[in-house]
């Protein structure tokens, strides 16, 4: 709860990020950080934008930390959508001030599914994602 309050104060401008040292040593999410998508979409939800904002602050404070952004799709080898999803996350982090040399992005298709044989919409939703890995 204390961490959540600190995050809210940071986003509302009451604290600077440097005053919230626990955020840099203990990010409020696990890795890989997973961003989910709707079918044929590359748009990022408000909640995921907040998570990326927190990640960007962390990356700016720890310039030696590298990340890999992997875009994934469901239903076969559509590399354009997977790459577009990864690139959108990359561009958002760049706009938030993360240097290029800390990030790499790739599009994946059928080579790294969460669910091998998609049988329903739940399986497809598990495969529609961007994963951000710490390197």
DOVEX-758223 format. One record per residue (C-alpha): z, y, x; residue number from 0; residue in one letter; chain. Coordinates in steps of 0.02 Angstrom, whole numbers, always signed. Example, Ala and Ser with C-alpha at 12.3 -4.5 7.8 and 13.67 -1.06 7.14 Angstrom:
REC       w       v       u  pos  code  unit
REC    +390    -225    +615    0     A     A
REC    +357     -53    +684    1     S     A
end
This chain:
REC       w       v       u  pos  code  unit
REC      +0      +0      +0    0     X     A
REC     +44    +120    +142    1     X     A
REC    -127     +91    +222    2     X     A
REC    -214    +122     +56    3     X     A
REC    -122    +288     +36    4     X     A
REC    -171    +339    +212    5     X     A
REC    -353    +297    +174    6     X     A
REC    -347    +402     +16    7     X     A
REC    -271    +548    +111    8     X     A
REC    -405    +533    +245    9     X     A
REC    -545    +537    +117   10     X     A
REC    -468    +680     +21   11     X     A
REC    -451    +782    +181   12     X     A
REC    -261    +791    +190   13     X     A
REC    -254    +697    +356   14     X     A
REC    -375    +686    +500   15     X     A
REC    -421    +511    +554   16     X     A
REC    -333    +534    +721   17     X     A
REC    -169    +552    +627   18     X     A
REC    -191    +379    +553   19     X     A
REC    -180    +274    +710   20     X     A
REC    -145    +114    +616   21     X     A
REC    -323    +117    +545   22     X     A
REC    -400    +100    +718   23     X     A
REC    -290     -45    +768   24     X     A
REC    -294    -131    +598   25     X     A
REC    -450    -107    +494   26     X     A
REC    -423    -136    +306   27     X     A
REC    -555    -272    +297   28     X     A
REC    -604    -432    +388   29     X     A
REC    -759    -471    +490   30     X     A
REC    -893    -508    +462   31     X     A
REC    -890    -361    +342   32     X     A
REC    -999    -416    +196   33     X     A
REC   -1096    -298     +83   34     X     A
REC   -1168    -378     -75   35     X     A
REC   -1328    -327    -166   36     X     A
REC   -1415    -348    -332   37     X     A
REC   -1585    -434    -337   38     X     A
REC   -1722    -339    -243   39     X     A
REC   -1601    -197    -207   40     X     A
REC   -1554    -112     -45   41     X     A
REC   -1438     +19    -123   42     X     A
REC   -1259     +27     -62   43     X     A
REC   -1117     +40    -188   44     X     A
REC    -984    +176    -183   45     X     A
REC    -850     +52    -127   46     X     A
REC    -959      -8     +16   47     X     A
REC    -996    +172     +66   48     X     A
REC    -808    +199     +84   49     X     A
REC    -794     +42    +189   50     X     A
REC    -937    +100    +301   51     X     A
REC    -853    +270    +317   52     X     A
REC    -694    +186    +380   53     X     A
REC    -796     +76    +498   54     X     A
REC    -889    +228    +566   55     X     A
REC    -727    +317    +608   56     X     A
REC    -664    +162    +697   57     X     A
REC    -826    +144    +796   58     X     A
REC    -822    +326    +849   59     X     A
REC    -643    +306    +910   60     X     A
REC    -683    +143   +1002   61     X     A
REC    -852    +178   +1086   62     X     A
REC    -851     +12   +1180   63     X     A
REC    -855     -86   +1016   64     X     A
REC   -1028    -154    +974   65     X     A
REC   -1086    -217    +804   66     X     A
REC   -1229    -323    +740   67     X     A
REC   -1294    -284    +565   68     X     A
REC   -1382    -434    +485   69     X     A
REC   -1478    -417    +322   70     X     A
REC   -1498    -572    +213   71     X     A
REC   -1594    -618     +55   72     X     A
REC   -1597    -754     -75   73     X     A
REC   -1742    -858    -137   74     X     A
REC   -1845    -877     +20   75     X     A
REC   -1918    -789    +169   76     X     A
REC   -1931    -605    +115   77     X     A
REC   -1897    -523    +283   78     X     A
REC   -1943    -350    +219   79     X     A
REC   -1797    -342     +97   80     X     A
REC   -1672    -415    +222   81     X     A
REC   -1728    -295    +359   82     X     A
REC   -1726    -148    +237   83     X     A
REC   -1546    -187    +188   84     X     A
REC   -1491    -197    +370   85     X     A
REC   -1585     -38    +415   86     X     A
REC   -1507     +58    +270   87     X     A
REC   -1332     +13    +333   88     X     A
REC   -1384     +60    +510   89     X     A
REC   -1451    +229    +452   90     X     A
REC   -1295    +265    +350   91     X     A
REC   -1184    +231    +501   92     X     A
REC   -1298    +342    +608   93     X     A
REC   -1278    +483    +482   94     X     A
REC   -1090    +459    +492   95     X     A
REC   -1101    +488    +680   96     X     A
REC   -1101    +314    +755   97     X     A
REC   -1207    +312    +915   98     X     A
REC   -1363    +203    +920   99     X     A
REC   -1303    +109   +1073  100     X     A
REC   -1158     +34    +975  101     X     A
REC   -1268     -46    +843  102     X     A
REC   -1408    -170    +823  103     X     A
REC   -1488    -227    +660  104     X     A
REC   -1595    -375    +611  105     X     A
REC   -1669    -449    +454  106     X     A
REC   -1643    -633    +419  107     X     A
REC   -1715    -739    +281  108     X     A
REC   -1697    -925    +257  109     X     A
REC   -1626    -953    +432  110     X     A
REC   -1445    -907    +388  111     X     A
REC   -1404    -937    +204  112     X     A
REC   -1227    -952    +138  113     X     A
REC   -1292   -1074      +8  114     X     A
REC   -1434   -1191     +63  115     X     A
REC   -1507   -1238    -106  116     X     A
REC   -1481   -1100    -232  117     X     A
REC   -1452   -1176    -403  118     X     A
REC   -1395   -1024    -501  119     X     A
REC   -1366    -837    -496  120     X     A
REC   -1196    -859    -411  121     X     A
REC   -1280    -948    -265  122     X     A
REC   -1413    -813    -253  123     X     A
REC   -1281    -675    -253  124     X     A
REC   -1193    -759    -107  125     X     A
REC   -1355    -752      -7  126     X     A
REC   -1397    -569     -49  127     X     A
REC   -1294    -477     +81  128     X     A
REC   -1277    -381    +241  129     X     A
REC   -1153    -448    +366  130     X     A
REC   -1081    -333    +499  131     X     A
REC   -1016    -429    +650  132     X     A
REC    -910    -364    +792  133     X     A
REC    -987    -410    +960  134     X     A
end
